[in-house]
Amino acid sequence: MDIDVKQLHPLEIKVLLGMSEGEEFDLPSLTSRFNLKAGQGNQAVSWLMGKNCLEETSRRTRTFYELTETGQTCVSEGTPAERMLACIDEGEIKTLPEIASKAGIDNKDAGSSFGKLSKEGYLSMDDDKRVVRKTPGTPPSVAAVRGLLEKAESARGTLEESALTEEEKEALGGVSKKRGAGDSLFRVVEREEVTYSLSAEGLQVKAALTVSGITGDEAGSLTPEMLADGSWRRVSFRSYNISSPPQRVLLGRKNPYVEFLCGVKDKLTSLGFEELDGPLVETEFWNGDALYMPQFHAARDIHDVYYVKEPEYARSIEQPWLDNVAAVHENGAGTGSSGWGYTFDRNFTRRLVLRSQGTVLSARRLVGAKVPGKYFALVRCFRYDQVDATHGADFYQTDGIITGEEVNLKTLLGVLKMFAEEVAGAKEVKYVPGYFPFTEPSIEVHVKHPVLGWFELGGSGIFRPEVTKPLGIDVPVLAWGIGIDRMALMQLGINDMRELFTADIEGVRLRRRQD
């Protein structure tokens, strides 16, 4: 026997000492016999089964039929069929809707009751759709249901299947459902009953308890009352296991990645940036066209953008921005550019997609933006991409714009330096030329991860006039779109972006303890 009887719970001790060899018991009898509270019987049995002190001797499922709220109403007011027959027997011939209204039942109940009673030959319908009696008296099905209702009422609302006749079971089949679904009169309840007895291991533990003199009535703690009245001198105390681990305290904390995102927001708002937000579903207009991305651009391919299946298109695009952007795409429209030189597709531009870049919010904000002004967005984006340590099919970006007469490339480099060094915590940073249809010049910022090596944080640049002028802005606008997930890789010291979204809560707790 490997069990230390001094470490058994009082509930376990009482059950072991109170049961005899070969005696069978179930949970209700156990709870009643030892005057246990609700749930204590389950605890005692569960603990003792885990220690192999109990063994299961039998298991059976019993089926019961309990009156539902609808059934209880029918006990006193009558079933729909009974009320329908009573209304017909008054003598005036009526249609089904008239009968339902007068009897106070739903039309569907009247219809289903008529169907059953007509099959039994008690009701029919004449050429004028009026219901008439064919056979006098109470139909057997109605009498059977009435008998079941009265029997259940006298049995405190519950009938056990084993105590019913075959005729009663057949009648219950039409008025009962599991969980009392719909308007059924009875709900079907299945209860599993299990009996237990002491196992050979349990009998050994019981003998050890008897020898040790442990009763299960030992006190678990020293109370102020015991000290005050001196009763502690006459009380036996449970043994303490000083080697047992203390209770684990799980403190409520933010997920490290959520906390990182909040920190980025706090830093940007403290620098005077205003936060932007917008819908996950966007139109091709704001997701690409307003950013001077040609409608035949490779990024518009279905393999890069997720399209919405239903509805496929937005109803309309805001004016005058639609006309302004369309003109810039076609001929430059006074921006100093010749445009892309194609016929702008005004139907394609209404196509709905999942937002593929946070810059869409920057484009929207250009409409009515302050000059000077500073804005940022921290948003979820979606692209069809191969998922790996630095890529995801859905990811977060921090995007933003700075408007002003005096802003320039040097200002932009200062913003990128802040993101790379202060937010991401990178030690090695480099800035390389890039290309984006909506910025000129364009710059990519790269950082070196201690394990993954060099990778791109994101792109940036100065919005082209083809982007700003159609939306009402005629000053320089700095713009950036940086992968916030990738910055978190650096700041949190992890090697795989997928760890940011892990379901491993223990791993998250461990990381918090290390932090």
NUSEDO-69648 format. One record per residue (C-alpha): residue number from 1; residue in one letter; x, y, z. Coordinates in pm, 1 decimal, padded with zeros to 6 digits, always signed. Each point is the difference from the previous one (the first is absolute). Example, Ala and Ser with C-alpha at 12.3 -4.5 7.8 and 13.67 -1.06 7.14 Angstrom:
2
> 1/a/+01230.0/-00450.0/+00780.0
> 2/s/+00137.0/+00344.0/-00066.0
***
This chain:
515
> 1/m/+00000.0/+00000.0/+00000.0
> 2/d/+00156.5/+00327.2/-00117.2
> 3/i/-00253.7/+00235.5/+00159.6
> 4/d/+00089.2/+00214.1/+00303.5
> 5/v/-00323.0/-00015.2/+00201.4
> 6/k/+00093.8/+00318.5/+00186.3
> 7/q/-00031.4/+00195.4/-00325.1
> 8/l/-00351.9/-00119.8/-00085.2
> 9/h/-00278.6/+00256.1/-00004.0
> 10/p/-00265.8/-00028.7/+00276.1
> 11/l/-00262.5/-00079.5/-00265.8
> 12/e/+00205.0/-00293.7/-00122.8
> 13/i/+00060.2/-00123.2/+00354.7
> 14/k/-00368.9/+00009.1/+00091.6
> 15/v/-00099.7/-00196.0/-00310.5
> 16/l/+00269.8/-00263.4/+00049.1
> 17/l/-00080.7/-00049.7/+00369.8
> 18/g/-00375.5/+00014.2/-00051.7
> 19/m/-00024.6/-00266.0/-00269.7
> 20/s/+00021.3/-00373.2/+00057.9
> 21/e/+00168.6/-00260.9/-00213.6
> 22/g/-00224.5/-00100.9/-00291.3
> 23/e/-00251.9/+00279.3/+00067.6
> 24/e/-00120.3/+00181.2/-00311.6
> 25/f/-00104.1/+00365.5/-00007.1
> 26/d/-00076.0/+00280.7/-00244.3
> 27/l/+00042.4/+00376.9/+00023.7
> 28/p/-00347.6/+00085.1/+00135.3
> 29/s/+00023.8/-00260.5/+00279.0
> 30/l/+00356.7/+00111.8/+00080.6
> 31/t/-00102.7/+00364.4/+00025.7
> 32/s/-00299.4/-00082.2/+00217.3
> 33/r/+00182.3/-00244.8/+00227.2
> 34/f/+00285.4/+00235.1/+00089.0
> 35/n/-00206.5/+00321.0/-00014.9
> 36/l/+00225.4/+00147.7/-00266.8
> 37/k/-00052.2/+00328.3/-00182.6
> 38/a/-00072.8/+00012.3/-00372.1
> 39/g/+00312.8/-00095.9/-00190.1
> 40/q/+00185.6/-00150.3/+00296.3
> 41/g/-00112.9/-00350.1/-00090.9
> 42/n/+00134.0/+00043.6/-00353.1
> 43/q/+00331.1/+00126.8/+00140.7
> 44/a/+00039.9/-00292.7/+00238.8
> 45/v/-00077.2/-00259.9/-00268.6
> 46/s/+00225.7/+00170.4/-00255.2
> 47/w/+00294.8/+00017.7/+00239.4
> 48/l/-00039.0/-00360.3/+00117.4
> 49/m/-00038.4/-00131.5/-00356.0
> 50/g/+00322.2/+00182.3/-00088.1
> 51/k/+00175.1/-00182.3/+00284.3
> 52/n/-00150.2/-00338.0/-00105.9
> 53/c/-00180.1/-00025.2/+00334.4
> 54/l/-00339.7/-00044.2/-00168.6
> 55/e/-00114.1/-00218.0/-00285.8
> 56/e/-00306.0/+00032.5/-00220.0
> 57/t/-00243.8/-00287.3/+00051.5
> 58/s/-00284.3/+00094.7/-00234.8
> 59/r/-00111.6/+00267.4/-00241.6
> 60/r/-00342.8/+00052.0/-00154.4
> 61/t/-00188.2/+00275.5/-00175.6
> 62/r/-00351.1/+00087.5/+00116.7
> 63/t/-00238.9/+00202.4/-00215.2
> 64/f/-00247.4/+00248.4/+00146.8
> 65/y/-00269.7/+00221.3/-00147.6
> 66/e/-00039.2/+00338.2/+00168.1
> 67/l/-00286.3/+00242.0/-00053.8
> 68/t/+00107.9/+00312.5/-00190.4
> 69/e/-00149.4/+00343.0/+00058.8
> 70/t/-00230.4/-00065.6/-00295.5
> 71/g/-00100.6/-00333.1/+00153.5
> 72/q/-00080.3/+00160.1/+00335.1
> 73/t/-00222.7/+00251.5/-00178.3
> 74/c/-00180.6/-00280.9/-00182.2
> 75/v/-00067.6/-00179.6/+00330.6
> 76/s/-00230.7/+00281.6/+00109.0
> 77/e/-00113.1/+00157.2/-00328.8
> 78/g/-00010.9/-00305.5/-00225.8
> 79/t/+00207.0/-00110.4/-00295.2
> 80/p/-00051.0/+00168.9/-00339.0
> 81/a/-00195.9/-00306.2/-00118.0
> 82/e/-00227.5/+00008.2/+00308.7
> 83/r/-00069.4/+00370.3/-00036.2
> 84/m/-00062.3/-00042.3/-00370.4
> 85/l/-00251.7/-00280.9/+00054.5
> 86/a/-00176.6/+00199.9/+00272.8
> 87/c/-00037.4/+00293.3/-00239.1
> 88/i/-00138.4/-00222.9/-00278.4
> 89/d/-00241.4/-00172.3/+00235.3
> 90/e/-00168.9/+00332.7/+00074.3
> 91/g/-00187.1/-00060.4/-00325.7
> 92/e/+00092.7/+00290.6/-00222.5
> 93/i/+00195.4/-00111.6/-00305.5
> 94/k/+00320.0/+00202.4/-00041.3
> 95/t/+00316.0/+00011.2/-00206.1
> 96/l/+00337.9/-00095.7/+00150.0
> 97/p/+00114.3/+00363.5/+00050.5
> 98/e/-00331.6/+00079.8/+00174.5
> 99/i/+00036.0/-00303.5/+00225.8
> 100/a/+00360.2/+00090.5/+00083.1
> 101/s/-00101.3/+00355.5/+00089.4
> 102/k/-00292.1/-00103.5/+00219.7
> 103/a/+00188.6/-00284.8/+00168.5
> 104/g/+00302.4/+00223.4/+00064.8
> 105/i/+00253.1/-00219.9/-00180.2
> 106/d/+00249.1/+00065.5/-00278.8
> 107/n/-00100.6/-00067.1/-00359.2
> 108/k/+00280.1/-00255.7/-00035.4
> 109/d/-00123.5/-00187.3/+00311.7
> 110/a/-00351.8/+00004.9/-00139.9
> 111/g/+00127.7/-00133.6/-00332.0
> 112/s/+00206.8/-00281.7/+00151.4
> 113/s/-00282.1/-00099.1/+00237.5
> 114/f/-00249.6/-00008.9/-00287.7
> 115/g/+00239.0/-00218.0/-00202.1
> 116/k/+00030.9/-00259.6/+00279.1
> 117/l/-00369.7/-00004.0/+00082.6
> 118/s/-00103.4/-00026.2/-00365.0
> 119/k/+00229.4/-00301.5/-00042.0
> 120/e/-00170.7/-00161.6/+00298.4
> 121/g/-00337.8/+00065.1/-00167.2
> 122/y/-00137.5/+00251.9/+00253.7
> 123/l/+00013.9/+00319.4/-00211.1
> 124/s/-00034.6/+00095.9/-00365.5
> 125/m/-00029.0/+00313.9/-00210.1
> 126/d/-00292.8/+00086.5/-00229.1
> 127/d/+00010.6/+00171.5/-00337.2
> 128/d/-00004.3/+00342.2/+00165.9
> 129/k/+00315.7/-00081.3/+00202.0
> 130/r/-00200.3/-00028.8/+00321.0
> 131/v/+00085.1/-00263.6/+00260.8
> 132/v/-00270.8/-00251.8/+00090.3
> 133/r/-00023.8/-00291.6/+00241.5
> 134/k/-00008.5/-00343.8/-00159.1
> 135/t/+00006.3/-00213.0/+00313.7
> 136/p/-00121.3/+00097.4/+00348.9
> 137/g/+00189.2/-00065.6/+00320.8
> 138/t/+00362.2/+00046.6/+00111.2
> 139/p/+00266.8/-00128.8/-00238.6
> 140/p/+00232.7/-00260.7/+00157.0
> 141/s/+00309.7/+00212.8/-00071.0
> 142/v/-00150.7/+00298.4/+00184.7
> 143/a/-00104.4/-00217.0/+00293.9
> 144/a/+00346.4/-00158.4/+00014.8
> 145/v/+00175.5/+00339.5/+00015.6
> 146/r/-00247.0/+00122.8/+00264.9
> 147/g/+00074.7/-00310.4/+00206.6
> 148/l/+00375.2/+00062.7/-00026.0
> 149/l/-00036.8/+00363.6/+00103.9
> 150/e/-00203.2/-00090.5/+00310.0
> 151/k/+00234.3/-00285.2/+00087.3
> 152/a/+00302.7/+00231.1/-00026.6
> 153/e/-00169.8/+00267.9/+00211.4
> 154/s/-00066.9/-00248.6/+00278.5
> 155/a/+00364.5/-00120.9/-00024.8
> 156/r/+00138.5/+00353.0/+00049.4
> 157/g/+00048.8/+00056.8/-00370.2
> 158/t/+00221.3/-00299.9/-00082.7
> 159/l/-00071.6/-00341.6/-00150.7
> 160/e/+00256.1/-00280.2/-00010.0
> 161/e/+00003.0/-00199.4/-00321.7
> 162/s/+00034.7/-00336.1/+00174.2
> 163/a/-00330.0/+00060.0/+00183.5
> 164/l/-00199.7/+00071.1/-00316.3
> 165/t/-00206.7/-00236.9/-00213.6
> 166/e/+00077.7/-00051.2/-00366.8
> 167/e/-00310.4/+00202.8/-00092.1
> 168/e/+00117.8/+00290.3/+00219.3
> 169/k/+00347.9/-00010.2/-00150.9
> 170/e/-00149.4/+00011.2/-00347.9
> 171/a/-00217.4/+00299.1/+00093.1
> 172/l/+00300.5/+00180.1/+00152.9
> 173/g/+00191.5/-00039.6/-00324.4
> 174/g/-00217.0/+00264.1/-00165.6
> 175/v/+00005.7/+00259.0/+00280.3
> 176/s/+00357.0/-00021.1/+00134.4
> 177/k/+00341.0/+00113.8/-00120.3
> 178/k/+00349.1/+00007.2/+00141.0
> 179/r/+00069.2/+00320.4/+00195.2
> 180/g/-00367.0/+00092.0/-00043.5
> 181/a/+00059.7/+00155.3/-00340.1
> 182/g/-00274.6/+00202.6/-00164.5
> 183/d/-00352.5/-00028.1/+00137.0
> 184/s/+00020.4/-00359.1/+00125.7
> 185/l/-00192.4/-00093.0/+00314.5
> 186/f/+00280.5/-00213.4/+00146.4
> 187/r/+00376.9/+00019.0/-00009.3
> 188/v/+00201.1/-00321.2/-00015.7
> 189/v/+00271.0/-00020.4/+00265.9
> 190/e/+00256.3/-00278.9/+00014.8
> 191/r/+00181.4/-00054.6/+00328.4
> 192/e/+00295.0/-00229.9/+00040.6
> 193/e/+00012.3/-00181.1/+00331.6
> 194/v/+00326.7/-00151.9/+00115.9
> 195/t/+00059.3/-00211.7/+00309.9
> 196/y/+00333.5/-00045.6/+00174.0
> 197/s/+00159.9/-00212.8/+00266.7
> 198/l/+00332.5/-00003.3/+00184.5
> 199/s/+00281.4/-00157.2/-00201.5
> 200/a/+00276.5/-00216.5/+00140.6
> 201/e/+00218.4/+00311.3/+00019.5
> 202/g/-00280.5/+00185.6/+00176.7
> 203/l/-00036.8/-00274.7/+00259.1
> 204/q/+00373.0/+00019.9/+00074.0
> 205/v/-00019.7/+00375.8/+00045.1
> 206/k/-00303.5/-00040.2/+00224.8
> 207/a/+00192.5/-00246.1/+00219.4
> 208/a/+00293.1/+00243.5/+00020.4
> 209/l/-00236.6/+00279.0/+00104.6
> 210/t/-00146.5/-00215.5/+00275.1
> 211/v/+00346.0/-00084.7/+00135.5
> 212/s/+00115.6/+00365.0/-00009.1
> 213/g/-00310.3/+00123.4/+00182.0
> 214/i/-00081.9/+00259.0/-00268.8
> 215/t/-00375.2/+00070.5/-00008.3
> 216/g/-00042.3/+00278.1/-00255.7
> 217/d/-00125.9/+00239.3/+00269.7
> 218/e/+00345.0/+00152.0/+00054.0
> 219/a/+00017.9/+00377.2/-00018.4
> 220/g/+00169.9/+00147.8/-00303.0
> 221/s/+00095.6/+00334.4/+00154.0
> 222/l/+00044.2/+00176.8/+00331.3
> 223/t/-00270.5/+00262.2/+00038.7
> 224/p/-00018.8/+00307.5/+00226.5
> 225/e/-00299.3/-00158.7/+00172.6
> 226/m/+00208.2/-00307.2/+00094.1
> 227/l/+00266.0/+00224.7/+00150.0
> 228/a/-00256.0/+00205.1/+00187.5
> 229/d/-00184.8/-00287.7/+00167.4
> 230/g/+00295.4/-00239.3/+00028.3
> 231/s/-00173.2/-00273.3/-00199.9
> 232/w/+00312.2/-00044.7/-00213.7
> 233/r/+00141.7/-00210.4/+00283.8
> 234/r/-00268.4/-00264.4/-00057.9
> 235/v/-00003.5/+00008.8/-00379.0
> 236/s/+00190.4/-00231.3/-00234.0
> 237/f/+00154.7/+00178.8/-00296.2
> 238/r/+00067.2/-00123.7/-00349.4
> 239/s/+00364.3/-00053.6/-00090.0
> 240/y/+00165.2/+00261.5/-00217.1
> 241/n/+00206.4/-00103.8/-00300.7
> 242/i/+00268.4/+00267.9/-00013.5
> 243/s/+00136.8/-00144.2/-00324.4
> 244/s/-00323.3/+00050.8/-00193.5
> 245/p/+00012.9/+00289.4/-00252.2
> 246/p/-00189.6/+00318.4/+00089.9
> 247/q/-00315.1/+00095.5/-00184.9
> 248/r/+00079.6/+00150.6/-00336.5
> 249/v/-00104.4/+00363.0/-00031.4
> 250/l/-00077.7/+00097.5/-00360.5
> 251/l/+00011.2/+00376.2/-00016.1
> 252/g/-00190.9/+00179.1/-00272.4
> 253/r/+00242.9/+00158.2/-00245.8
> 254/k/-00010.3/+00125.3/-00354.8
> 255/n/+00133.5/-00220.4/-00274.7
> 256/p/+00358.0/+00121.2/-00074.9
> 257/y/-00088.4/+00080.5/-00360.2
> 258/v/-00313.0/+00193.5/+00100.0
> 259/e/+00208.3/+00193.5/+00251.2
> 260/f/+00256.1/+00075.3/-00271.7
> 261/l/-00273.5/+00132.0/-00232.0
> 262/c/-00136.8/+00220.7/+00277.9
> 263/g/+00351.4/+00132.1/+00060.3
> 264/v/+00036.2/+00096.5/-00366.1
> 265/k/-00332.5/+00182.8/+00013.3
> 266/d/+00100.3/+00181.8/+00317.4
> 267/k/+00332.8/+00110.0/-00152.7
> 268/l/-00158.5/+00135.7/-00317.7
> 269/t/-00286.3/+00179.8/+00174.8
> 270/s/+00248.5/+00154.9/+00244.9
> 271/l/+00181.7/+00142.6/-00305.4
> 272/g/-00321.5/+00168.7/-00115.0
> 273/f/-00120.5/-00252.6/-00258.3
> 274/e/-00374.4/-00055.0/-00042.3
> 275/e/-00114.3/-00362.9/-00033.4
> 276/l/-00194.7/-00118.6/-00305.1
> 277/d/-00233.1/-00296.9/-00035.2
> 278/g/-00209.3/-00151.9/-00274.8
> 279/p/-00180.5/-00312.3/-00127.8
> 280/l/+00169.2/-00331.2/-00081.1
> 281/v/-00191.1/-00015.1/-00329.9
> 282/e/+00100.2/+00270.1/-00246.6
> 283/t/-00060.5/+00083.8/-00365.0
> 284/e/+00266.7/-00029.2/-00267.3
> 285/f/-00033.2/+00378.0/-00022.7
> 286/w/+00140.7/+00075.5/+00345.4
> 287/n/+00217.0/-00312.4/+00023.0
> 288/g/+00184.9/+00075.2/-00324.7
> 289/d/-00146.2/+00251.4/-00244.5
> 290/a/+00018.6/+00298.7/+00236.4
> 291/l/+00365.7/-00092.6/+00061.1
> 292/y/+00075.0/+00036.9/-00372.1
> 293/m/+00044.8/-00374.8/-00036.4
> 294/p/-00103.5/-00088.2/-00359.1
> 295/q/-00290.7/-00238.3/-00031.1
> 296/f/+00220.9/-00239.5/-00197.0
> 297/h/+00268.5/-00002.9/+00274.4
> 298/a/+00127.2/-00346.5/+00095.3
> 299/a/-00108.3/+00051.6/+00363.6
> 300/r/-00361.8/+00000.9/-00120.2
> 301/d/+00032.1/-00367.2/-00094.7
> 302/i/-00237.9/-00231.9/+00188.6
> 303/h/+00302.5/-00179.9/+00146.2
> 304/d/+00098.1/+00313.5/+00195.9
> 305/v/-00335.8/+00146.7/+00102.7
> 306/y/-00295.9/-00171.5/+00165.2
> 307/y/-00325.4/+00082.7/-00180.8
> 308/v/-00337.3/+00008.1/+00174.4
> 309/k/-00238.9/-00256.4/-00146.1
> 310/e/-00328.0/+00163.9/+00101.2
> 311/p/-00069.5/+00281.9/-00055.1
> 312/e/+00261.3/+00039.3/-00271.3
> 313/y/-00034.5/+00374.8/-00050.7
> 314/a/-00060.7/+00315.5/+00199.3
> 315/r/-00301.0/+00202.9/-00108.3
> 316/s/+00199.2/+00310.8/-00083.3
> 317/i/+00326.2/+00189.4/+00050.7
> 318/e/+00007.1/+00343.5/+00159.4
> 319/q/+00008.9/+00300.4/-00230.0
> 320/p/+00182.4/+00208.8/-00109.9
> 321/w/+00284.5/-00232.4/+00095.5
> 322/l/-00103.4/-00268.5/-00249.3
> 323/d/+00009.0/+00242.0/-00293.2
> 324/n/+00324.5/+00160.9/+00122.3
> 325/v/+00184.2/-00332.1/+00040.8
> 326/a/-00135.7/-00138.9/-00328.9
> 327/a/+00126.8/+00307.8/-00185.7
> 328/v/+00347.1/-00028.9/+00156.2
> 329/h/+00025.2/-00366.2/-00104.4
> 330/e/-00107.1/+00081.2/-00354.4
> 331/n/+00193.1/+00320.8/-00075.8
> 332/g/+00161.4/+00146.3/+00313.6
> 333/a/-00269.2/+00268.6/+00041.3
> 334/g/+00227.5/+00296.3/+00069.8
> 335/t/+00231.8/-00174.0/+00245.0
> 336/g/+00302.3/+00039.7/-00226.3
> 337/s/-00028.0/-00365.1/-00103.1
> 338/s/-00132.2/-00165.0/-00314.3
> 339/g/-00177.1/-00265.6/+00209.5
> 340/w/-00002.5/-00367.9/-00084.6
> 341/g/-00166.0/+00052.4/-00337.2
> 342/y/-00286.3/-00251.4/+00019.4
> 343/t/-00379.5/+00021.6/+00034.0
> 344/f/-00083.7/-00009.4/+00369.6
> 345/d/-00243.5/-00284.4/+00081.2
> 346/r/-00270.8/+00151.4/+00222.6
> 347/n/-00158.9/-00339.2/+00061.4
> 348/f/+00324.4/-00169.4/+00107.5
> 349/t/+00069.5/+00280.7/+00246.2
> 350/r/-00316.2/-00096.7/+00196.5
> 351/r/+00126.7/-00358.2/+00051.3
> 352/l/+00012.4/-00094.8/+00369.9
> 353/v/+00321.0/-00145.7/+00145.0
> 354/l/+00147.5/-00067.2/+00340.9
> 355/r/+00230.2/+00290.2/+00085.2
> 356/s/+00346.5/-00101.8/-00127.2
> 357/q/+00194.5/+00296.7/+00139.5
> 358/g/-00042.6/+00253.8/+00274.6
> 359/t/+00082.3/+00280.9/-00245.2
> 360/v/-00365.1/-00009.8/-00104.7
> 361/l/-00080.0/+00191.2/+00321.6
> 362/s/+00265.6/+00257.5/-00081.8
> 363/a/-00163.2/+00051.6/-00340.4
> 364/r/-00340.8/+00046.3/+00160.2
> 365/r/+00144.7/+00246.3/+00253.6
> 366/l/+00144.2/+00220.1/-00274.5
> 367/v/-00358.2/+00116.8/-00055.3
> 368/g/-00030.6/+00293.9/+00238.5
> 369/a/+00336.7/-00059.4/+00168.7
> 370/k/+00149.4/+00278.4/+00213.4
> 371/v/+00304.1/+00188.0/-00127.9
> 372/p/+00224.8/-00040.8/+00186.9
> 373/g/-00128.7/-00330.6/+00136.9
> 374/k/+00120.7/-00337.3/+00131.1
> 375/y/-00203.5/-00320.6/-00021.3
> 376/f/+00061.7/-00370.0/+00061.5
> 377/a/-00191.2/-00326.9/-00025.0
> 378/l/+00069.3/-00336.8/+00156.2
> 379/v/-00213.6/-00239.6/-00201.6
> 380/r/-00043.4/-00360.8/-00105.1
> 381/c/+00066.8/-00079.7/-00366.8
> 382/f/-00046.7/-00306.3/-00222.3
> 383/r/+00208.3/-00137.2/-00286.6
> 384/y/+00026.9/-00340.2/-00160.8
> 385/d/+00352.2/-00085.3/+00110.0
> 386/q/+00209.7/-00299.3/+00103.3
> 387/v/-00002.4/-00014.3/+00379.2
> 388/d/+00344.7/-00022.7/+00158.1
> 389/a/+00207.8/+00157.9/+00276.9
> 390/t/-00032.7/+00353.1/-00145.5
> 391/h/-00317.0/-00022.5/-00214.3
> 392/g/-00366.1/-00054.7/+00072.6
> 393/a/-00322.9/-00013.3/-00200.4
> 394/d/-00139.9/+00255.2/+00244.1
> 395/f/+00223.5/+00242.3/+00184.4
> 396/y/+00012.3/+00340.9/+00164.8
> 397/q/+00148.3/+00315.1/-00149.6
> 398/t/+00062.3/+00341.8/+00143.0
> 399/d/-00056.8/+00260.5/-00268.8
> 400/g/+00007.2/+00373.5/+00018.1
> 401/i/+00034.8/+00331.8/-00173.0
> 402/i/+00147.7/+00338.5/+00089.1
> 403/t/-00122.9/+00302.7/-00196.3
> 404/g/+00174.2/+00336.4/-00008.3
> 405/e/+00172.2/+00262.3/-00211.6
> 406/e/+00340.7/-00066.3/+00154.8
> 407/v/+00007.7/-00381.1/+00031.1
> 408/n/+00260.0/-00177.0/-00212.6
> 409/l/+00203.4/-00316.5/-00040.8
> 410/k/+00210.0/+00078.4/+00305.9
> 411/t/-00319.0/+00019.1/+00209.3
> 412/l/-00104.3/-00340.6/-00131.7
> 413/l/+00337.1/-00156.0/+00083.9
> 414/g/-00038.6/+00124.8/+00355.7
> 415/v/-00339.0/-00173.4/+00029.6
> 416/l/+00142.4/-00324.5/-00139.6
> 417/k/+00290.7/+00017.7/+00243.0
> 418/m/-00245.5/+00030.0/+00289.3
> 419/f/-00191.5/-00310.2/-00114.0
> 420/a/+00309.0/-00210.0/-00065.2
> 421/e/+00200.2/+00090.8/+00309.9
> 422/e/-00245.5/+00114.2/+00268.0
> 423/v/-00305.8/-00211.4/-00084.6
> 424/a/+00158.7/-00312.4/-00148.3
> 425/g/+00316.4/+00024.5/+00209.6
> 426/a/+00225.9/-00082.6/-00296.1
> 427/k/+00374.4/+00051.4/+00037.1
> 428/e/+00081.3/-00015.7/-00371.2
> 429/v/-00214.1/+00196.7/-00247.9
> 430/k/+00037.1/+00089.8/-00366.3
> 431/y/-00209.0/+00199.7/-00244.2
> 432/v/-00011.8/-00104.8/-00365.9
> 433/p/-00176.1/+00143.8/-00306.1
> 434/g/-00333.1/-00156.7/-00083.7
> 435/y/-00287.0/+00029.2/-00246.5
> 436/f/-00368.3/+00055.2/+00073.3
> 437/p/-00250.0/+00140.9/-00252.8
> 438/f/-00119.3/+00263.2/+00245.2
> 439/t/+00326.6/+00145.9/+00141.6
> 440/e/+00305.6/+00172.1/-00148.9
> 441/p/+00261.4/-00025.2/+00134.3
> 442/s/-00066.2/-00339.0/+00167.3
> 443/i/+00204.0/-00152.5/+00282.3
> 444/e/+00002.1/-00342.3/+00163.0
> 445/v/+00124.4/-00039.2/+00356.2
> 446/h/+00182.0/-00324.8/+00084.8
> 447/v/+00110.5/-00131.5/+00340.3
> 448/k/+00223.7/-00287.0/+00103.6
> 449/h/-00149.6/-00267.7/+00222.8
> 450/p/+00250.9/-00199.5/+00210.5
> 451/v/-00137.3/-00330.8/-00135.6
> 452/l/-00195.7/+00076.6/-00317.1
> 453/g/+00252.5/+00247.4/-00140.0
> 454/w/-00095.5/+00301.2/-00211.6
> 455/f/-00364.7/+00050.7/-00093.5
> 456/e/-00219.2/+00288.9/-00110.1
> 457/l/-00208.9/+00180.4/+00260.7
> 458/g/-00199.5/+00193.4/-00256.7
> 459/g/-00012.3/+00264.3/-00268.0
> 460/s/-00032.2/+00375.9/+00003.4
> 461/g/+00033.5/+00309.1/-00215.4
> 462/i/-00153.4/+00330.9/-00097.8
> 463/f/-00343.2/-00026.7/-00161.3
> 464/r/-00002.5/+00088.6/-00367.4
> 465/p/-00217.6/+00295.0/-00112.0
> 466/e/-00210.6/-00259.2/-00188.0
> 467/v/-00108.2/-00126.3/+00345.2
> 468/t/-00035.9/+00323.7/+00196.1
> 469/k/-00146.2/+00251.1/-00247.8
> 470/p/-00308.4/-00202.9/-00103.8
> 471/l/-00088.0/-00030.6/+00370.5
> 472/g/+00037.7/+00372.4/+00073.6
> 473/i/+00354.6/+00026.4/+00142.7
> 474/d/+00263.8/+00217.3/-00169.6
> 475/v/+00289.6/-00020.2/+00249.6
> 476/p/+00267.1/-00268.9/+00055.4
> 477/v/-00128.9/-00310.2/+00178.7
> 478/l/+00233.5/-00251.4/+00162.8
> 479/a/-00136.3/-00353.2/+00013.1
> 480/w/+00108.4/-00334.2/+00143.3
> 481/g/-00133.9/-00351.8/+00036.9
> 482/i/+00196.1/-00218.0/+00241.2
> 483/g/-00064.3/-00357.5/+00113.8
> 484/i/-00070.1/+00033.1/+00370.3
> 485/d/+00020.0/-00379.4/+00036.7
> 486/r/+00359.1/+00008.1/-00121.1
> 487/m/+00087.6/+00277.9/+00241.7
> 488/a/-00142.8/-00218.2/+00278.0
> 489/l/+00238.5/-00280.3/-00102.0
> 490/m/+00291.0/+00228.4/+00081.4
> 491/q/-00142.3/+00161.8/+00311.7
> 492/l/-00132.6/-00319.0/+00163.3
> 493/g/+00305.1/-00208.6/-00089.9
> 494/i/-00178.5/-00276.7/-00190.2
> 495/n/+00098.4/-00173.9/-00322.7
> 496/d/-00335.1/-00080.9/-00161.5
> 497/m/-00286.7/+00239.4/-00064.9
> 498/r/-00249.9/-00282.8/+00052.8
> 499/e/+00090.1/-00001.0/+00370.4
> 500/l/-00177.5/+00334.9/+00031.6
> 501/f/-00333.2/-00175.6/-00064.1
> 502/t/+00062.8/-00325.1/+00184.9
> 503/a/-00274.3/-00183.6/+00185.5
> 504/d/+00262.2/-00131.8/+00243.5
> 505/i/-00103.0/+00198.4/+00307.7
> 506/e/+00269.4/-00164.9/+00211.3
> 507/g/+00263.4/+00120.0/-00242.8
> 508/v/-00136.4/+00353.8/+00027.0
> 509/r/+00008.9/-00017.4/+00380.8
> 510/l/+00356.2/-00130.4/-00006.2
> 511/r/+00107.2/+00285.1/-00224.7
> 512/r/-00161.8/+00252.2/+00235.1
> 513/r/+00189.6/-00145.2/+00296.0
> 514/q/+00324.2/+00028.2/-00196.3
> 515/d/-00079.1/+00361.2/-00087.0
***
